[in-house]
C-alpha cells in the first residue's frame, strides 16, 4: 500500500502536461469515461479507460471534502491501491475563467449552427463539450455550490 493510504482510501494521482494537480489518499473518484460515468472507490477492479471532457470530482481527507476539476480528456488507470488520471489538460474549478468559457461555448455553438458537416463540425462539437464541462466545474466550485 502507498504511504498514507488506509483500507477506505486509495492513492490518487492526477497529472497533466502542466504538472501534478493532486497526489494523495482519496475516498472516491468520479470521472467521465469514454463509455459513461465512472465511480471509483477503494477495491475497484483494475481498469484502463479513455476520459472525455468533463467534470472530475474526488473526495479526500478525514472530512471527506469534494474537490472539483475540469478535465479535457486523457486516460484513467485503476490498479488495486492506486488510481492515476493522466489528463490532457486539467484545471481546478476555481481557476477557470468563466467569461472565457462562456465565449468558447458561444463560438462553438455558432460554428455548429453553420451546419458544415465535416471535420470543423466535429471539432466545434468537441469545443462545445469542453466549454460546457468548464462551466459545470465553475458552478460546482462557485459560492452557491454545496461545498
N, CA and C atoms as a LAMMPS dump frame, in Angstrom:
ITEM: TIMESTEP
0
ITEM: NUMBER OF ATOMS
441
ITEM: BOX BOUNDS ff ff ff
-5.0000000000000000e+02 5.0000000000000000e+02
-5.0000000000000000e+02 5.0000000000000000e+02
-5.0000000000000000e+02 5.0000000000000000e+02
ITEM: ATOMS id mol type element x y z
1 1 1 N 0.833 -1.192 0
2 1 2 C 0 0 0
3 1 3 C 0.869 1.243 0
4 2 1 N 0.344 2.288 -0.634
5 2 2 C 1.068 3.554 -0.672
6 2 3 C 1.023 4.208 0.708
7 3 1 N 1.973 5.073 0.955
8 3 2 C 2.053 5.778 2.234
9 3 3 C 0.797 6.618 2.43
10 4 1 N 0.199 6.543 3.603
11 4 2 C -0.962 7.356 3.93
12 4 3 C -2.283 6.775 3.456
13 5 1 N -2.245 5.632 2.747
14 5 2 C -3.465 5.026 2.242
15 5 3 C -3.995 4.048 3.284
16 6 1 N -5.287 4.152 3.605
17 6 2 C -5.922 3.251 4.571
18 6 3 C -6.843 2.306 3.813
19 7 1 N -7.531 1.437 4.547
20 7 2 C -8.411 0.485 3.878
21 7 3 C -9.611 1.168 3.21
22 8 1 N -9.962 2.377 3.618
23 8 2 C -11.09 3.052 2.979
24 8 3 C -10.636 4.176 2.03
25 9 1 N -9.369 4.134 1.616
26 9 2 C -8.862 5.095 0.629
27 9 3 C -7.966 4.371 -0.371
28 10 1 N -7.625 5.091 -1.42
29 10 2 C -6.652 4.623 -2.394
30 10 3 C -5.754 5.798 -2.744
31 11 1 N -4.583 5.517 -3.265
32 11 2 C -3.662 6.574 -3.703
33 11 3 C -4.19 7.116 -5.024
34 12 1 N -4.446 8.414 -5.079
35 12 2 C -4.929 9.062 -6.296
36 12 3 C -3.87 10.029 -6.796
37 13 1 N -3.521 9.894 -8.058
38 13 2 C -2.579 10.804 -8.711
39 13 3 C -3.282 11.392 -9.923
40 14 1 N -3.377 12.723 -9.949
41 14 2 C -3.967 13.412 -11.093
42 14 3 C -2.887 14.313 -11.67
43 15 1 N -2.482 14.005 -12.895
44 15 2 C -1.403 14.743 -13.536
45 15 3 C -1.801 15.168 -14.935
46 16 1 N -1.205 16.259 -15.388
47 16 2 C -1.379 16.731 -16.759
48 16 3 C -0.02 17.2 -17.247
49 17 1 N 0.023 17.663 -18.471
50 17 2 C 1.276 18.171 -19.023
51 17 3 C 1.804 19.341 -18.195
52 18 1 N 0.904 20.077 -17.542
53 18 2 C 1.289 21.236 -16.742
54 18 3 C 1.869 20.845 -15.39
55 19 1 N 1.624 19.6 -14.95
56 19 2 C 2.148 19.162 -13.669
57 19 3 C 1.139 18.344 -12.887
58 20 1 N 1.456 18.091 -11.631
59 20 2 C 0.597 17.298 -10.756
60 20 3 C -0.449 18.211 -10.121
61 21 1 N -1.73 17.838 -10.256
62 21 2 C -2.806 18.604 -9.642
63 21 3 C -3.184 18.046 -8.28
64 22 1 N -2.995 16.73 -8.111
65 22 2 C -3.283 16.12 -6.816
66 22 3 C -2.521 14.81 -6.712
67 23 1 N -2.016 14.533 -5.531
68 23 2 C -1.389 13.248 -5.23
69 23 3 C -1.576 12.989 -3.745
70 24 1 N -2.368 11.971 -3.436
71 24 2 C -2.624 11.651 -2.043
72 24 3 C -3.753 10.661 -1.906
73 25 1 N -4.119 10.342 -0.66
74 25 2 C -5.207 9.391 -0.446
75 25 3 C -6.56 10.01 -0.8
76 26 1 N -7.416 9.181 -1.402
77 26 2 C -8.764 9.623 -1.76
78 26 3 C -9.757 8.531 -1.386
79 27 1 N -10.98 8.954 -1.094
80 27 2 C -12.051 8.02 -0.745
81 27 3 C -12.846 7.601 -1.966
82 28 1 N -12.933 8.494 -2.979
83 28 2 C -13.742 8.216 -4.158
84 28 3 C -13.313 9.138 -5.292
85 29 1 N -13.617 8.69 -6.516
86 29 2 C -13.336 9.471 -7.72
87 29 3 C -14.492 9.262 -8.686
88 30 1 N -14.974 10.34 -9.281
89 30 2 C -15.979 10.273 -10.339
90 30 3 C -15.39 10.979 -11.555
91 31 1 N -15.372 10.282 -12.693
92 31 2 C -14.751 10.809 -13.899
93 31 3 C -15.591 10.403 -15.107
94 32 1 N -15.544 11.217 -16.173
95 32 2 C -16.296 10.922 -17.396
96 32 3 C -15.477 10.01 -18.296
97 33 1 N -15.778 8.726 -18.246
98 33 2 C -15.091 7.76 -19.096
99 33 3 C -15.643 7.801 -20.511
100 34 1 N -14.924 7.193 -21.434
101 34 2 C -15.343 7.178 -22.837
102 34 3 C -16.704 6.514 -23.014
103 35 1 N -17.018 5.529 -22.18
104 35 2 C -18.281 4.807 -22.305
105 35 3 C -19.305 5.181 -21.243
106 36 1 N -19.065 6.263 -20.522
107 36 2 C -20.011 6.699 -19.499
108 36 3 C -19.293 7.12 -18.23
109 37 1 N -20.078 7.511 -17.248
110 37 2 C -19.524 7.983 -15.985
111 37 3 C -18.943 6.823 -15.19
112 38 1 N -17.778 7.043 -14.592
113 38 2 C -17.114 6.037 -13.771
114 38 3 C -17.066 6.514 -12.328
115 39 1 N -17.474 5.649 -11.424
116 39 2 C -17.351 5.906 -9.996
117 39 3 C -16.352 4.923 -9.428
118 40 1 N -15.291 5.421 -8.832
119 40 2 C -14.221 4.562 -8.347
120 40 3 C -14.076 4.74 -6.841
121 41 1 N -14.074 3.619 -6.151
122 41 2 C -13.888 3.581 -4.697
123 41 3 C -12.78 2.577 -4.395
124 42 1 N -12.298 2.543 -3.157
125 42 2 C -11.272 1.56 -2.803
126 42 3 C -11.73 0.144 -3.163
127 43 1 N -10.803 -0.654 -3.706
128 43 2 C -11.117 -2.03 -4.07
129 43 3 C -11.715 -2.188 -5.453
130 44 1 N -11.779 -1.108 -6.237
131 44 2 C -12.339 -1.183 -7.59
132 44 3 C -11.503 -2.139 -8.44
133 45 1 N -12.14 -2.824 -9.352
134 45 2 C -11.439 -3.73 -10.277
135 45 3 C -10.474 -2.939 -11.144
136 46 1 N -9.356 -3.56 -11.54
137 46 2 C -8.421 -2.883 -12.444
138 46 3 C -9.132 -2.447 -13.724
139 47 1 N -8.732 -1.281 -14.225
140 47 2 C -9.429 -0.677 -15.347
141 47 3 C -8.505 0.296 -16.053
142 48 1 N -8.643 0.385 -17.364
143 48 2 C -7.973 1.41 -18.149
144 48 3 C -9.021 1.966 -19.096
145 49 1 N -9.252 3.276 -19.051
146 49 2 C -10.29 3.885 -19.875
147 49 3 C -9.854 5.253 -20.367
148 50 1 N -10.305 5.592 -21.555
149 50 2 C -10.145 6.967 -22.026
150 50 3 C -11.096 7.843 -21.228
151 51 1 N -10.723 9.111 -21.101
152 51 2 C -11.564 10.108 -20.43
153 51 3 C -12.023 11.099 -21.477
154 52 1 N -13.299 11.475 -21.413
155 52 2 C -13.782 12.524 -22.307
156 52 3 C -13.891 13.829 -21.527
157 53 1 N -13.997 14.944 -22.212
158 53 2 C -14.093 16.222 -21.493
159 53 3 C -15.24 16.203 -20.487
160 54 1 N -14.935 16.623 -19.275
161 54 2 C -15.967 16.627 -18.253
162 54 3 C -15.448 17.072 -16.909
163 55 1 N -16.333 16.961 -15.951
164 55 2 C -16.022 17.315 -14.57
165 55 3 C -15.546 16.058 -13.857
166 56 1 N -14.464 16.184 -13.131
167 56 2 C -13.937 15.101 -12.31
168 56 3 C -14.054 15.542 -10.855
169 57 1 N -14.66 14.699 -10.044
170 57 2 C -14.843 15.003 -8.625
171 57 3 C -14.156 13.904 -7.823
172 58 1 N -13.384 14.317 -6.815
173 58 2 C -12.779 13.328 -5.935
174 58 3 C -12.939 13.776 -4.493
175 59 1 N -12.959 12.786 -3.593
176 59 2 C -13.215 13.024 -2.179
177 59 3 C -11.95 12.682 -1.4
178 60 1 N -11.495 13.645 -0.58
179 60 2 C -10.254 13.468 0.172
180 60 3 C -10.432 13.877 1.626
181 61 1 N -9.462 13.505 2.429
182 61 2 C -9.373 13.983 3.802
183 61 3 C -10.315 13.31 4.766
184 62 1 N -10.054 13.553 6.047
185 62 2 C -10.88 12.983 7.103
186 62 3 C -12.309 13.511 7.047
187 63 1 N -12.473 14.754 6.592
188 63 2 C -13.808 15.344 6.497
189 63 3 C -14.494 14.988 5.179
190 64 1 N -13.816 14.185 4.358
191 64 2 C -14.325 13.739 3.06
192 64 3 C -14.832 14.914 2.222
193 65 1 N -13.911 15.832 1.966
194 65 2 C -14.223 17.017 1.187
195 65 3 C -14.159 16.718 -0.306
196 66 1 N -15.14 17.224 -1.047
197 66 2 C -15.15 17.078 -2.502
198 66 3 C -14.272 18.137 -3.143
199 67 1 N -13.493 17.726 -4.124
200 67 2 C -12.72 18.645 -4.932
201 67 3 C -13.159 18.455 -6.371
202 68 1 N -13.25 19.565 -7.119
203 68 2 C -13.759 19.532 -8.482
204 68 3 C -12.695 20.005 -9.46
205 69 1 N -12.536 19.229 -10.526
206 69 2 C -11.618 19.583 -11.602
207 69 3 C -12.344 19.523 -12.931
208 70 1 N -11.887 20.315 -13.888
209 70 2 C -12.268 20.154 -15.286
210 70 3 C -11.143 19.367 -15.937
211 71 1 N -11.496 18.307 -16.662
212 71 2 C -10.509 17.512 -17.391
213 71 3 C -10.923 17.488 -18.855
214 72 1 N -9.985 17.842 -19.754
215 72 2 C -10.312 17.935 -21.181
216 72 3 C -10.273 16.597 -21.898
217 73 1 N -9.734 15.584 -21.268
218 73 2 C -9.599 14.267 -21.871
219 73 3 C -8.348 13.618 -21.336
220 74 1 N -8.102 12.366 -21.724
221 74 2 C -6.913 11.66 -21.28
222 74 3 C -7.231 10.218 -20.977
223 75 1 N -6.591 9.684 -19.929
224 75 2 C -6.769 8.292 -19.521
225 75 3 C -6.909 8.202 -18.01
226 76 1 N -7.635 7.179 -17.566
227 76 2 C -7.657 6.834 -16.139
228 76 3 C -7.24 5.369 -16.04
229 77 1 N -6.33 5.108 -15.108
230 77 2 C -5.878 3.746 -14.854
231 77 3 C -6.164 3.414 -13.398
232 78 1 N -6.855 2.301 -13.184
233 78 2 C -7.174 1.847 -11.837
234 78 3 C -6.402 0.567 -11.579
235 79 1 N -5.575 0.587 -10.533
236 79 2 C -4.843 -0.579 -10.047
237 79 3 C -5.345 -0.863 -8.635
238 80 1 N -4.956 -1.988 -8.027
239 80 2 C -5.531 -2.338 -6.716
240 80 3 C -5.535 -1.222 -5.667
241 81 1 N -4.444 -0.464 -5.524
242 81 2 C -4.403 0.573 -4.495
243 81 3 C -4.048 1.949 -5.037
244 82 1 N -3.923 2.057 -6.358
245 82 2 C -3.511 3.315 -6.969
246 82 3 C -4.395 3.622 -8.175
247 83 1 N -4.885 4.848 -8.224
248 83 2 C -5.642 5.32 -9.384
249 83 3 C -4.899 6.52 -9.951
250 84 1 N -4.653 6.48 -11.266
251 84 2 C -3.93 7.563 -11.918
252 84 3 C -4.786 8.149 -13.026
253 85 1 N -4.952 9.465 -12.993
254 85 2 C -5.622 10.195 -14.059
255 85 3 C -4.536 10.937 -14.835
256 86 1 N -4.379 10.579 -16.1
257 86 2 C -3.438 11.263 -16.982
258 86 3 C -4.275 12.167 -17.883
259 87 1 N -4.341 13.43 -17.529
260 87 2 C -5.214 14.374 -18.216
261 87 3 C -4.458 15.142 -19.292
262 88 1 N -5.139 15.37 -20.425
263 88 2 C -4.563 16.249 -21.445
264 88 3 C -4.39 17.633 -20.83
265 89 1 N -5.479 18.144 -20.29
266 89 2 C -5.491 19.41 -19.559
267 89 3 C -6.421 19.235 -18.37
268 90 1 N -6.045 19.766 -17.23
269 90 2 C -6.901 19.703 -16.049
270 90 3 C -6.775 21.018 -15.292
271 91 1 N -7.911 21.51 -14.82
272 91 2 C -7.944 22.773 -14.08
273 91 3 C -8.864 22.634 -12.882
274 92 1 N -8.471 23.232 -11.763
275 92 2 C -9.38 23.333 -10.625
276 92 3 C -10.51 24.264 -11.035
277 93 1 N -11.733 23.937 -10.625
278 93 2 C -12.886 24.748 -10.987
279 93 3 C -12.703 26.215 -10.653
280 94 1 N -12.049 26.503 -9.526
281 94 2 C -11.85 27.893 -9.1
282 94 3 C -10.889 28.649 -10.005
283 95 1 N -10.091 27.923 -10.813
284 95 2 C -9.103 28.561 -11.679
285 95 3 C -9.607 28.805 -13.103
286 96 1 N -10.845 28.426 -13.385
287 96 2 C -11.395 28.58 -14.728
288 96 3 C -11.969 29.98 -14.892
289 97 1 N -11.653 30.605 -16.01
290 97 2 C -12.176 31.924 -16.347
291 97 3 C -13.575 31.74 -16.942
292 98 1 N -14.592 32.058 -16.141
293 98 2 C -15.98 31.841 -16.569
294 98 3 C -16.312 32.588 -17.865
295 99 1 N -15.895 33.837 -17.964
296 99 2 C -16.211 34.633 -19.161
297 99 3 C -15.581 34.004 -20.407
298 100 1 N -14.363 33.522 -20.263
299 100 2 C -13.684 32.89 -21.399
300 100 3 C -14.392 31.59 -21.803
301 101 1 N -14.839 30.819 -20.82
302 101 2 C -15.569 29.58 -21.107
303 101 3 C -16.908 29.883 -21.773
304 102 1 N -17.593 30.932 -21.309
305 102 2 C -18.861 31.336 -21.936
306 102 3 C -18.637 31.73 -23.401
307 103 1 N -17.554 32.468 -23.675
308 103 2 C -17.235 32.873 -25.038
309 103 3 C -16.911 31.651 -25.901
310 104 1 N -16.186 30.679 -25.356
311 104 2 C -15.863 29.455 -26.099
312 104 3 C -17.139 28.682 -26.423
313 105 1 N -18.07 28.656 -25.489
314 105 2 C -19.354 27.983 -25.721
315 105 3 C -20.119 28.686 -26.832
316 106 1 N -20.168 30.025 -26.774
317 106 2 C -20.88 30.788 -27.798
318 106 3 C -20.274 30.552 -29.175
319 107 1 N -18.943 30.594 -29.267
320 107 2 C -18.261 30.399 -30.551
321 107 3 C -18.496 28.989 -31.091
322 108 1 N -18.466 27.994 -30.216
323 108 2 C -18.698 26.612 -30.648
324 108 3 C -20.118 26.437 -31.156
325 109 1 N -21.094 27.014 -30.452
326 109 2 C -22.489 26.931 -30.901
327 109 3 C -22.668 27.624 -32.251
328 110 1 N -22.003 28.734 -32.43
329 110 2 C -22.073 29.452 -33.703
330 110 3 C -21.532 28.578 -34.842
331 111 1 N -20.392 27.91 -34.596
332 111 2 C -19.812 27.024 -35.606
333 111 3 C -20.704 25.822 -35.892
334 112 1 N -21.328 25.277 -34.852
335 112 2 C -22.236 24.143 -35.049
336 112 3 C -23.441 24.573 -35.868
337 113 1 N -23.972 25.754 -35.579
338 113 2 C -25.159 26.231 -36.284
339 113 3 C -24.901 26.581 -37.738
340 114 1 N -23.633 26.735 -38.125
341 114 2 C -23.306 26.95 -39.541
342 114 3 C -23.65 25.715 -40.354
343 115 1 N -23.642 24.553 -39.694
344 115 2 C -24.094 23.335 -40.345
345 115 3 C -23.098 22.65 -41.255
346 116 1 N -21.844 23.034 -41.249
347 116 2 C -20.854 22.343 -42.068
348 116 3 C -20.679 20.932 -41.511
349 117 1 N -21.023 19.927 -42.292
350 117 2 C -20.941 18.542 -41.835
351 117 3 C -19.582 17.945 -42.187
352 118 1 N -18.54 18.484 -41.632
353 118 2 C -17.199 17.971 -41.889
354 118 3 C -16.401 17.996 -40.594
355 119 1 N -15.093 17.95 -40.703
356 119 2 C -14.227 17.927 -39.52
357 119 3 C -14.427 19.168 -38.65
358 120 1 N -14.744 20.311 -39.263
359 120 2 C -14.976 21.528 -38.48
360 120 3 C -16.177 21.372 -37.551
361 121 1 N -17.204 20.665 -38.03
362 121 2 C -18.391 20.431 -37.212
363 121 3 C -18.03 19.563 -36.007
364 122 1 N -17.265 18.488 -36.245
365 122 2 C -16.851 17.599 -35.153
366 122 3 C -15.987 18.354 -34.146
367 123 1 N -15.095 19.206 -34.646
368 123 2 C -14.239 19.997 -33.759
369 123 3 C -15.077 20.976 -32.937
370 124 1 N -16.074 21.579 -33.571
371 124 2 C -16.946 22.513 -32.852
372 124 3 C -17.728 21.788 -31.761
373 125 1 N -18.166 20.556 -32.035
374 125 2 C -18.868 19.782 -31.012
375 125 3 C -17.954 19.482 -29.83
376 126 1 N -16.698 19.14 -30.116
377 126 2 C -15.729 18.875 -29.055
378 126 3 C -15.474 20.136 -28.234
379 127 1 N -15.304 21.273 -28.906
380 127 2 C -15.076 22.536 -28.202
381 127 3 C -16.284 22.899 -27.336
382 128 1 N -17.491 22.615 -27.829
383 128 2 C -18.697 22.884 -27.042
384 128 3 C -18.705 22.013 -25.788
385 129 1 N -18.383 20.728 -25.936
386 129 2 C -18.356 19.826 -24.781
387 129 3 C -17.348 20.315 -23.745
388 130 1 N -16.19 20.779 -24.204
389 130 2 C -15.172 21.282 -23.278
390 130 3 C -15.673 22.528 -22.544
391 131 1 N -16.289 23.455 -23.275
392 131 2 C -16.768 24.693 -22.658
393 131 3 C -17.866 24.405 -21.637
394 132 1 N -18.782 23.51 -21.985
395 132 2 C -19.863 23.162 -21.058
396 132 3 C -19.292 22.511 -19.797
397 133 1 N -18.309 21.638 -19.962
398 133 2 C -17.686 20.984 -18.803
399 133 3 C -16.968 22.005 -17.923
400 134 1 N -16.297 22.967 -18.538
401 134 2 C -15.625 24.003 -17.746
402 134 3 C -16.641 24.811 -16.949
403 135 1 N -17.743 25.177 -17.584
404 135 2 C -18.764 25.956 -16.89
405 135 3 C -19.387 25.149 -15.745
406 136 1 N -19.552 23.85 -15.951
407 136 2 C -20.089 22.997 -14.886
408 136 3 C -19.116 22.95 -13.712
409 137 1 N -17.819 22.864 -13.992
410 137 2 C -16.81 22.857 -12.935
411 137 3 C -16.848 24.162 -12.153
412 138 1 N -17.044 25.285 -12.854
413 138 2 C -17.149 26.584 -12.191
414 138 3 C -18.371 26.602 -11.276
415 139 1 N -19.504 26.102 -11.796
416 139 2 C -20.734 26.074 -10.991
417 139 3 C -20.559 25.241 -9.728
418 140 1 N -19.881 24.106 -9.855
419 140 2 C -19.723 23.214 -8.705
420 140 3 C -18.773 23.757 -7.654
421 141 1 N -17.922 24.722 -8.029
422 141 2 C -16.986 25.276 -7.052
423 141 3 C -17.318 26.721 -6.688
424 142 1 N -18.381 27.259 -7.277
425 142 2 C -18.74 28.646 -7.024
426 142 3 C -19.305 28.856 -5.638
427 143 1 N -19.627 30.12 -5.309
428 143 2 C -20.104 30.454 -3.966
429 143 3 C -21.447 29.812 -3.617
430 144 1 N -22.213 29.405 -4.64
431 144 2 C -23.517 28.825 -4.363
432 144 3 C -23.485 27.306 -4.409
433 145 1 N -22.285 26.734 -4.562
434 145 2 C -22.193 25.271 -4.569
435 145 3 C -22.398 24.742 -3.176
436 146 1 N -22.516 23.434 -3.049
437 146 2 C -22.795 22.834 -1.749
438 146 3 C -21.542 22.614 -0.932
439 147 1 N -20.402 23.179 -1.33
440 147 2 C -19.134 22.964 -0.623
441 147 3 C -18.954 23.993 0.456
